[in-house]
Amino acid sequence: MSTLINNRSTLIFFFQFFIFLLFPQNVFSQEKWRGNTTPTYIELINHLKEISRSNSDVELYSMGLSDYGLPIYVCIVNGAKDSIYTFKKAREETTILFNNAIHPGEPDGINACLIWLEEFLKNKKNIENLPVVAFIPAYNIGGILNRSSTSRANQNGPDEYGFRGNAQNLDLNRDFMKMDAVNSFTFAKIFHGLDPDVFVDNHVSNGADYQYILTYISSLRERLAPSLNTLIYDSLIPDLTDAIKENYQIDLFPYVDLKGMTPDEGIVAFNDLPRYAMGYTSLFHTLSFTVETHMLKPFPDRVEATLAFMGELINWTSLNKSLIENSRNQARRFVMESPYLKYNYINSYNKDSILFKGYEHSFPIHKITGLSRLKYDTNKPYTKYVSFYKTSIANDSVQLPKFYYISAQEKDVVERLLANNVKITKIVEDTLMNVGVYRVVNFEPSKKPYEGHFKLRNIKVQSNKELIQLKKGDWMVNSNQDAALFIHSVLQPELEDAYLSWNFFDSYLQQKEYFSSYVFIDKIEEILNNDLKLKKEYELKKKENAAFAKSERDQLYFIYKRSAYFEKSYNRLPIYFQ
């Protein structure tokens, strides 16, 4: 009780939230959204509730909890005016989803969506051609409630904003595969409930200085199915770039991910791994983007740029519904029919060039530190070609199985598969099967925690066939389904964001039984005499390795590990394949 009473800020917040729910107040207008202010969570949700109550074309749904304990909403425009039929319409027709405030210190998308919504309600032009437009008003509830004006030291406004971490201090834009946060399950519910054809995650950059206010990250083209590669890079991006320039006089430019310290050293295509929002959504063949406005541009200008991207993307989607739907269907078939999956993409560093609008830079001596510092001169803009490293190559590939089998005890894995619309079948009786097994032969844990995990890397796995007793209650996953790319991405153990890498199976990487040397040494003569191949390997190693020859423990472990006494399940994952 004393802890609750002392937590006055929490009590005050819930009291204010309750008052707002009882006595809604329309205190904000479109002009407010165009200023240097972004709404609080209470103001935002209250405002949208008022709009949805008074406009039948706007629906607001509470979709599930956040880690903070308050709900995450989705606002839907041009739905079916009924929750069941609205989500059905979204899945069956063309839909676009915008996500805001995954990093609440980057609230440009919140204001842009509110402005777009108010402009839509004023005009309502061509609503019959409009796709279903949905946006998550604020995804990171814990972060948006943690407001200040100082946590984004490099950012020009707004006056107050939220914090990057959620209530658990997780970066939610790294959580889409491991799903540590309750938020991630709610996002999956929204995403699969809508099955959006197009997805946008709204952000603000934090990097080099340059002239552009609006940049974007698109899916790594080499990772895309051919139909989506062609659609996004040959049609959507060029059309969007031209439209935004013509209608808003804003340049749309690829995200400035630097190869070195400054843009002069080159720009690298961003690798959108599935841990990120757009990397995750692209696993389901959704046309996916991250918008990155520039942190040093004034907040109102950044909002207008985000609004421009949003408006033109909606227009393009309206005009290309059939093309989008057909391309996604082709992509699904492509993945399901592919015998191999490429992974571990790295930049090829094949140099191309791109016309870039930047600022001259120098390295003057700072008067306090006495050291050289990087300084951009905004009074000296330039336009010139810089190196653009935009192509990637896959270092590895894996042959894809038709079926996976997951042991029943792996409830965390099953829970995440179900949350992501994966169809799984329960095994109804004990069955002895000859299946493929994965054995981990090498890995390196990270030296410090990364988003709540000591993530595994440089994983090496050997696979072979073994007779395995599958038990009643285990699960079978047929990979011939729409979620195939997600299934392979989490269950193939060597992939970058597989469940193994996120520590789901660490317990299987630890040996449980050992031996006492003074007892086991009396058994080795019998073991070697019954296994002449092992005896030959042992004698050769003792002859060639002086350290081994001098270590009783090393010799005994060598024999023990290759004997019938060694545990058969060591380093074997509870996932099998066929």
N, C-alpha and C positions, 0 to 999 in steps of 0.2 A: 504493500500500500504506500509506503513512504517513497518508493521509487516513482510510482505513478504521480503522487502529489508533487514531488519535486520537478517532474518533467512538465513545467508550466507551459512551455512553448507548444508541446503536443496538445495539451488540453485546450489552449487558446485556439489553436488551428481548428480542431474538430468543432469547437463551439462556433467559430466563424463560418465553417463549412455548413453546419446545421442551419444557421441563420440565413445564409444565402439560399439554401434549398427551400426554406419556408417562405422567404420574402425576396424573390428574384428582382433584380434591378438592372435596367438597361442603361448602363452608364458609359458605354463605349460606342464610338462611331467609326466609320471608315477613316476619318481624318486622324483619329487616335492611333489606328493601326499604321498610319503612314508617318507617325512621329518617331521619337527616340525612346518609345516605351513598348514593352511587350507584356502581355497580361500574365497575372498569376494563374495558377491552376484553377483556383476557385472562380476567378473572373472569367477565365476562358470557358470552362464547362458551363457555368451559369449562362453566359452569353449564347452558347450554342443550344442550350436547352430552350431558351426563349425563342430562338429562331426556329427550332424544330417544332415547337408548339404552335407557332403562328404561320408556318409555311409547310404545306403538304409535300412539297418536292424535296424537303430536307429531313432526314431521319438521323437520330442520334441513339446509339446503342452502347450500353455498358457491356463489355465483352469478357471481363474477368479481372482478377485482382493484379496489382503490382506488388512488389516486395514491400512497399511502404504500407500496404493494406488498403489503399484507395483504388478505385477502379480505373481501368484503361478503356477509353471510349473510341468508337469509330463513328465518323460522320459520313453519311452517304447521301449523295445527290443523284436524282433521276433513278431512284429505286422503284419499288412496286408498292410503297406505302404500307407495307406489312413485313414484319421481320422475316418470316419464312419465305415469302415470295420475293422479297428484295434480295436475299442471299442466293436464292435459286436463279433469279434473273442475272445477278452478277456472274455466277458461274457459267451460265449458258450464253450470255452475251459478252460484249467487249467491255472490260473494266480496267480502270487505272487507279492505283493506290499510292498515296503520298504518305510518308512517315515523317513526323516532326518530333524534334526534341529528344532524339535518342541521346544526344549531347545537349542538355538544356542551356548550356552557355552559348549555344549556337541557335538562337530562336527565330532566324529569318523566315523559316518555313511556316511557323505558327502565324505570323502576321500576314504572310503572302496568302495563305489559305483563307484567312478571314476576309481579306480584301476581295479575293476571287469570289468567295461565297456571296458577299454583299453585292458585287457587280452582277453576278449571275441572277440574283433575286430581283434586281432592278430591271434587267433586260430580258432574260429568259428567251433569248433568240435561238431558234433552231434546236429546241430542246429535244425534239424527236430524233435528231441525229447525234445528240450528245451520248458519249459512252456513260456507263455508270461511273461516277467520280466519287471516290472514297478517300478520306484522309484520317489518319490518327492524329488528333489535335495535339496530344503530348504523351509520348511513350514512356519516358523515364520520369515517373511521378516523384520518386524520392529525390532525384536531381533537380527537378523544376521547383520543388518546395525549398530547396537549399539555396536561397537567393542571396546575391551580393552584387557588388559592382567592381570586385577586385580579382576574382578567380581567373579571368581571362586577361592576363597582363598585356597581351599583344593586340587586343581587339578594340575597335573604335565603336563603342556603343553596343546595345542600348544602355539606358541608365542603370537598370538592374537586370539580372538574368540568373539562370540556374547553374548547377554544377555538373561536371562531366560524369562523376560516379553516381551509381544508384544508391538505394538505401543500404546495400551490402558493400558499397564502394567498388562495384564491378563496372567495367566499361561494357555497356550492353551491346556495343558494336563489335564485340569479340565473343559474343555468347550464343550465337545462333546455332552452333552445332552441339556444344556441351550442354547448353540449356541449364545452367546453374540457377538462373533467376526465374522467379515465378512469371515475370514479365515475358520471358521468352515463350512460355507455354501459351500465354494470352495472345502474343503476336502470332504464333502458329495457328491458333484458333481463328483469328481474324483473316490471316493470309489464306488458309485453306478453305475457310468459309466463303471467301470472295473469289478465289482462284484468279487473281488479277493478271491481265495480259501484259500490263505495263506497271512498273514499280519505280518509285523515286524516293530516295532517302535524302532529306535536306540537311546540309551541313554548312559550316564556315571553315575555311582553310586556316592553317597556322604555319606558314612557311615563308618563302622568299617574297620580296616586293616586286611588283610588276604592274603594268597598266590595266590588266583585265580585272573586271569586277566579278565575272561569271565564268567559272570553269566546271568541268564535268568529268566524272569517271564512268567509263563504259566497260562492259564485260570484256575480259581478256579474249580477244577475237579467236585466238588459236584454241581456246577451250570450248568455244561455242559450236553447236551443230551447224552444218553448212547453211541451212535455210535461214537461221537467225543471224549468222555472220553477214550474209548478203543483205538481209533486210536492215539491220542496224547500221552497218558501215557504208553501204552503197546507197541507202535511201533515207533512213531516219535522221542520222546525224547531219548529212549535208542539207537536207530540207530544213531541219531545225535551226541550223546555223544561219542559213539564208533568211529564214522568216524572222528570227530574233533581231538580226541586223537591220532588216528592212523596216520592221514595225516598231522597233524600240531603240534603234541605233546603238545596240549593245553587241559587243563581240562575244561569241561563245567559243571557248578555247579548251583544249584538253587540260586536265589537272596537271599542275606544275609540280611533279614529283622529281626532285633533283638527282642527277647522277653524282654531283659533287657539292660544292658549297654554294654555287651561284648558277643561274640559268645559262650563263655563258659556257658552262661545262657540259650542258646537255640536259634533256628532259627524258625521263624513263616512264614507260607505260606502267600504271599501277596494277599489281597482281591482286585481283579481288578474290581472295581465298573465301571459302564458304563460311568461315567464322564471321565474316562481315555481312551486314544486311543484304546488300545487293549480290554478293557472292552466293549467299544462301538462296535468295529468291531465284537466281538464274539456274540453280539446280533443278527447278521445276519449269524451266524454259520460259520464264517471264522476261520480257525485255526490261532490263534493269539498269538504273543510273544512280549515281550519287552526285548531287549538286553541291559544289563547293564555291560559295562566294568568298571574296577576299577580305580578310579580317581588318585590314587597315582602311578600307573604304567605309564611309559613314553608314550607319545602320539603315536609315531610310532608303538609301541608294541600293543597299544589298537586298532589302525586301523587294524593291521594284524589280531587280534583276531576277530574283527567285520567282516572282510573279510572272515575269516575261517567259521564263522557261516553262513554268507550269501551264500558262495559257496556250502557248504554241504547241506544247506536247499534247494537250487535250485536243486542240484543233487537228493536229496530225493524226492522232488516234481516231478521231471522228471520221476522217477521210479514208482511213486505211484498215477498217475493221476486218474485212474478209482476208486481206493480205496478212494481217497479224495472226488471225486464227489459223489460217492454212500453214503459215510458217511454224507456228508452235506445234501443230499436229505432226508436221514433217519431222521436227526436232525430236518429238517423243518417239516416233518410229525409228529414227536414226539411232538413238541410244539403245533402244530395246533390241535392235538388230545387230548392233556392233559387237564383234567377238572380243575386242580389246578396249581398254580404257587407258588413255595417256594421262600422266600426272607428273607432279614435281616440275612444273613449268618454271623456267628461269629466263631472264632476258637474254636474248641472243647477242646483244650489243652490236648488231649490224647497224651501222650508222645511216640514218636517213636525215632529213632536215625539215624544219618547219619555220614559217615566218612568225617571228615572235616580237611582241611589243613589251619591251622592258625598260629598265632604268639603268643608267651607268652606275657602276659601283667602285668603291675604293676601300683601302684599308688604312685609314689614318690612325695615329696613336691617340688613345683615349687619355684625357687629361687626369683622370683619377686612377685608373688601373695601370697606366703607363705601358699598356700593351696595344698592339694593333687590333682593330675591330672592323667588322664588316659594316659598311654604310652605303645605302642606296641613295642616289640623288634624284628626287622626284622632279627637280627642275631640269633634268637632262634625260628626257625620254629618248628611246631609240626604237627603230623597227629594223630588224635584221634576221637573217636565217641563223638558227642555232641547231645543234645536233638533236635529233629526236630518235630515241631508241624505242621503237614501238612494237617490235616483233619479239615473240617468245618461242622457245622450243621446249618440248617435253623431254626430260631426262630419263623417264621411265615409263613403262606400260605394263599392264597386267591383263591376263586372260580372264574374262568375266564368267563366273559360274551362272548356271540357271537357277540354282536354289542355294539358300543359306539355311543353316539350322542353328538356333540360339537356345542355349540351355535355360531352363525355366527359372533358375535362380537369378538370372541377369535381369531383374525387374526394371532397373533404371534404363537399360537399353530398350527393352520392350515398351516402356512408357513413352520414350522419345520417338520410337518408330510409330506408335499409334497416334501420337500428337501430330505427326507429319503425314497423316493420311496413308501410311503404308499398310497394305493388306497383308495380314499374317494369319497362319492357320495353326491351331493347336494340335499337337500329336496326341492321339487318344490312347495309345498303348505302347508299352516298352517295345523297342524295335532295334535289333542289331543290324547295323548298316556299314557298308564299306564306303567311307566318305573322305573327302579331303580335310586335312587338319592344318592349322597354322601353328608353327613353333617359332617363338621369338628367339633369335640367336644373338642379337645385339641391339642395344639402344643406349642413348645418353639422356639422362634427366637434365633439365635446365638447372642452372646454378642458383637461380633466385626465382621466387614465385612470379608467375605471369597469369593475371586474372584468376587468382585463386588456385592455381595448379602449378606443380613442377612438371611442366609439359615435356613429354618424351620426344626426342628427335633422333635423326640418323637411325631409324628403326630398320632392322634387317630381319626378314622372316623366311623360313623355309617351309615349303608345303609338300605334303606327301599323302598317300592314301593309308588309312588305318581302319580297322574294325572298331566301331564306336557304339556303345550302348546308348542309344537315344531313349530317354525315359518319357513316360506319360507326363504330359504337361509342358514338354519342350515345344519350341515354336519352329515352324517352317515358313520361309519367306521366298516366294516366287519373284524373281527379279524382272519378269516380263510384265511390268506394270508401269503406270505413268510416273511413279516416284522412283524409277530405276536408278537415276543418277544420284539421288539422295541416298538410296540404299547402299550403292557401291561406295559412295564417299565416306560413309560412317563405318561400314563393316569391313572394307578392304584395309587390312591393318597398316599398310605402309603409306597410305594416302595422307596428305598434309594435315587434315583436320579429322582424321578417323577417331573413333571412340578410344582406340588403344592409345593414341597420342595424348588424349585428354585424361589419362589415368583411370579409365573405367575398369581396366583389367590388371591393375598393378599387383593384386594379390596372387595372380597366377605366375608372376615373374619372380616369386620368392620360393626358394627351396624349403620344404617343411621338415623333412627327415634327414638325419645325418648318421654317422657311425662313430664309434669309439675305436681309436687306432689300435689299442692293445688287444681288442677283441677281434676286429675285422682282419687284422694281419694273419690270423690263424686260418682264414678262409681263402686267402688269395691263391694258394697253391691249387686248391680244388677248382677254383674258378678258371684259372689259366689253363689247367689241364683239360678242362671241358670246353674251352674256347680257344682253339689253336690260332685263329686269326687275331684275336685280342692279344694272345701271348706274343705273337710276332710283332705287333704294333708296340707293345709295351717294351720288349727287349730293344727294339730299334730306337725308341724314344730315349731310353735310358743310356744307350750308346752314344746318341748324337747330342744330348742335352745334359751338360755337366751339372747344372743347377738342379735339374729333375733327378739326376742320379744320386744327388746328395740329400734329397728331401724325402723322408719317409711319408710325410703327409701328402705331398704331391703325387707320389707313386700310388698310394692307396686310393686317393680320390680318382685318379685316372682309371684305375681298375673298377672302383665302385660305380663310377658314372656309366660305365659300359656293361655293367652286370645286371642280373635280374633283380638285384636289391634296390636299384635306383628307381625313384618314383617316376612312373610312366607319364604322369600329367604335368610334370615340371615344364614350365614355359610353353605349355600348350593352351591355346586360347579356347574359351567355351563357345566358339563359333566354328561351325563346320560348313563344308560346301560340297556341291555336286554339279 
